[in-house]
Structures are given as structure tokens and as C-alpha cells.
């Protein structure tokens, strides 16, 4: 009877290798062995995976075309067969899926419509940043801090770390006012100018700061509050 996978050295266990090195580091037979899970008497999951791939000449496309019954999958039980079938189908669906559509920001109204549903009903202030590409499409929305907005909580380092890591061309600042009144406070103005200055230094401009209220918003650009 083959030794169970849990008795193998850690560097040889497919699951542990996947978690530590990432799925791209694993060979096809190792990924398939994870789906198979366990072997049968005298044959390990890795050996079953190797044997299965040998029947398809190592081709994953031929593997995907195999019927999940009969001799072609002998030694592989119904649970493992269902895992393989599910993985193959997910692969097919991923291949059919087109590039993700990104929201494009043309003005503060777009920011409000995109972000208000998640922000307007919060009971505390939440400061976020929209990372934009060169066409002002949203790359990602990042939560920077929760709580009353002031310069000690919103540090340029925290704001621009994500922007630099994601290669953002510009950013939009946004936060909510739980009171429902989006009128900027003195702290809002101070933080905005601090971050706008930092953006000019690192070459990632702050395009706007939008404060979300109850069914309305304030744009620093529209209000003439974002100084050049």
C-alpha cells in the first residue's frame, strides 16, 4: 500500500507546494493529483495522475475530452471524477470569459453612482481611494481607514503605496459623511491638500475628492477646493 501524501516530505506534497509556491509552480500531474486526492491500493494519487496524463500524451485538452466513466479513469472514484469534471468546466468557462469591464470615471457623478451604495449608509466615516489608469478606468478601490478623517489617520504613505504598487496613473479620494451632509470640514480640506501635494511629488495626481452624503455629494473639483 503506498505511503499517504501526508507522510511525504513537505517539499514533495502537492497541496503544500501549491500553498507555499503557488499553483503555477506545480506540474500538471501535481495539480491533477490534488484533484484526485487519494490513490488506491498499491497506487498513489500522483501515480494515478501520471498514468491518466500518459493516456492523453500529456495533453490537457485531450484530458478534458475524456469521458468520466469506464476504463479511461480506472482507479479514480466518483468524488475525484466529479472534481476533475468541475475543474475542466471551470477552465472552459474561464477561457470563454472576456476581459473584465472597468468602470470609467468621467466626473464626480460617476464616482457617486459607483461608490454611494457601499458608503452612504455606513455609521462611521470610511476613507477610500479609487486607483485609475491613464483612461481614468478604475483599477481598484482601496479602503485606507475607518473613523473620523484627520491627517494622523490618512497618511500619504498609506494612500500612495497601493497606487504605486498597482501602477495607477491617477487617484480619486472619497469618503462618506454619516450625517448625510457632504459639506467638507476643515479637516477634509486639510487632508485633501496634503494628499494632493504628495501626489504631485510622486507623479500620481489627485483628480478629485468626492464626499458621499445622503443622496448627494460634494466634489472638491466642482466646488473649486482642489488647489493646483
Buried (B, 14 or more C-beta within 10 A) or exposed (E): EBEEBEEBEEEEBBBBBBEEEEEEEBBBBBBBBBBBBBBBEEBBBBBBBBBBBEBBEEEBEEBBEBEBEEEEBEBBEEEBBEBBEEBBEEEEEEEEEEEEEBBEBEBBEBBBEBBBEBBBEBEEBBBBBBBBBEEBBBBBBBEBBBEEBBEEBBBBEBBBEBBEEBEBBBBBBBBBBBEEEBEBBEBBBBBBBBBBEBBEEEEBBBBBBBBBBBEEBBBBBBEEBBEE
